[in-house]
Amino acid sequence: MSHSFTKLWIHTILETKNRQELIDYAIEKQLYDCIREELNELGCPR
């Protein structure tokens, strides 16, 4: 039986209109850690 494997690489860039800062510096690290944790749980490589 034949198998085929596919890798889909996605590069995400988050940016706001006019580069307006919407993420408060007080929670920035916590937010990025949460996103990183979710991606790791989904099996996304770094």
N, C-alpha and C positions, 0 to 999 in steps of 0.2 A: 504494500500500500504506500502510495506516495504522500509525502508531507511537504508543506511549504510553510516557511516562516517569514514573517515580515517585521521589520523594526520601523517605527514611525518616530522620528525625532522632531520635537516641538521646542522652539525657542520662544519664550514669552517675554515681552517687554511691556511693563505697565507704565503708562504715562498719561497725564491729564492735559486737558486743553490749556494752552499757554503755560504749561508746566506749573500750574497752580499747586501748591503744597496742601494736600488734604489729609495726610497722615500726621497726627500729632507725634512729635519726637518722644513723648513720654511712653507711647505704646508701640513705637516703630519696631524695636527689637522683638517684642513679644509677638507682634503680628507676623513678622518674617519667620520667626521660629515656628509658629503655628502652621504657616504655609509649607515650610520645609518638612515638618513632621507629617502633614497630610500627604505630600508627594512621596515621602519615603514609605508610608503605609501602602500606597498604591503601586509601589515597586518602581518608581521613576528613578533612573540613575542621575547622579549629579553631573 
